[in-house]
Every structure is written in structure tokens, then in C-alpha cells.
Amino acid sequence: MPRWYVWWRLFELQGGRCACCLSAPEVIDHDHRSGAVRGLLCVSCNKLEGRYFRRERLCFHPSPYCFEEYWRKPPALPLRWTKTGSTFIASPW
């Protein structure tokens, strides 16, 4: 799948905003272990999400925007997309 398609499909699904705050999205976020595409994040949330995962920083977003909620139910979950290198694919899982 082309990157532009993934971006615009997620942009449409998320109403043109970051999945964790009200900012404009700038990054296609994915789980670095499984490759599962999670959604679009702003640059700030993308950096904070990684630091939160490594326990270097606490989540400051009010529910339902906390990163743990985002990890449990990411906007891209129903699409079943994964990222391998620079390639996006629809997964059969």
C-alpha cells in the first residue's frame, strides 16, 4: 500500500487530528515490535509515547487520550495494517 493512502485513510478515520490530542497529525505511528500500524500522531505525542513506553516520562493526557488507551484500541486496529521497513501491508490477522 502506498504511504499516501495509509496517511489519508487514517487522517479521515481520525477526523484530521492526532489520535492522542487535538493537534494536527504529522506521523504514522506503528508498534516497533509487531509492526502493527496504530494511527496518526503529532510529533509531540509521537516522542512522548516512546518515552512513556520506556518509562522515562508519565502520560499527561486526560482519559481517553492516554497512551495506554491508545495502545489498547488504536484507530488503525480494524484496518489490520503492518509496516515492514518502509512498506505498508494489509495483514490477514
C-alpha positions in Angstrom: 0.0 0.0 0.0 1.3 3.5 -0.8 2.2 5.6 2.2 -0.1 8.4 1.0 -3.0 6.0 1.1 -2.3 5.0 4.6 -1.9 8.6 5.7 -5.2 9.8 4.1 -7.2 6.9 5.2 -6.1 7.4 8.8 -6.5 11.2 8.5 -10.1 10.5 7.5 -10.7 8.0 10.3 -9.3 10.3 13.0 -11.1 13.4 11.8 -7.8 15.2 10.9 -6.3 15.2 14.3 -3.7 13.4 16.4 -5.0 10.2 18.0 -3.9 11.3 21.5 -4.5 15.1 21.5 -6.3 17.7 19.4 -3.2 18.8 17.4 -2.7 18.2 13.7 -1.2 14.7 12.9 2.2 14.5 11.4 3.5 11.0 11.9 2.2 7.5 11.0 2.7 5.6 14.3 3.4 1.9 14.5 4.4 -0.7 17.1 8.1 -1.3 16.6 7.9 -4.9 17.9 4.9 -6.2 15.8 4.9 -3.7 13.0 1.2 -3.0 13.6 0.1 0.4 12.4 -1.7 2.2 15.2 -2.7 5.7 13.9 -1.5 9.2 13.2 0.2 11.2 16.0 1.5 14.8 16.2 5.3 15.0 16.6 5.0 15.8 20.3 2.8 12.8 21.1 5.0 10.5 19.0 8.0 11.5 21.1 6.2 11.3 24.4 4.6 8.0 23.5 8.1 6.4 23.0 9.3 7.9 26.3 6.2 6.8 28.1 6.7 3.3 26.8 10.3 3.2 28.1 9.0 4.6 31.5 11.0 7.8 31.0 8.0 10.0 31.2 4.4 9.9 32.6 1.4 10.3 30.4 -0.1 13.8 30.9 -3.1 13.4 28.6 -6.5 13.1 30.3 -8.6 9.9 29.5 -9.5 8.7 26.9 -6.3 10.2 25.3 -3.7 8.5 27.5 -1.2 6.3 25.6 -2.3 3.1 27.3 -5.8 3.6 25.9 -4.3 4.4 22.5 -2.3 1.1 22.6 -5.3 -0.9 23.6 -7.6 0.5 20.9 -5.6 2.3 18.2 -7.6 3.9 15.4 -6.0 1.7 12.8 -6.8 -1.6 14.6 -9.7 -2.5 12.3 -7.6 -2.0 9.2 -5.0 -4.6 10.2 -2.1 -2.8 8.6 1.5 -3.5 9.4 4.7 -1.7 8.5 7.7 -3.7 7.4 10.7 -1.5 6.6 9.1 1.3 4.5 6.3 -0.9 3.2 2.7 -1.0 4.5 0.7 -4.1 4.0 -2.8 -5.4 5.0 -2.3 -8.3 7.4 -4.5 -11.4 7.4 -4.5 -11.5 11.3 
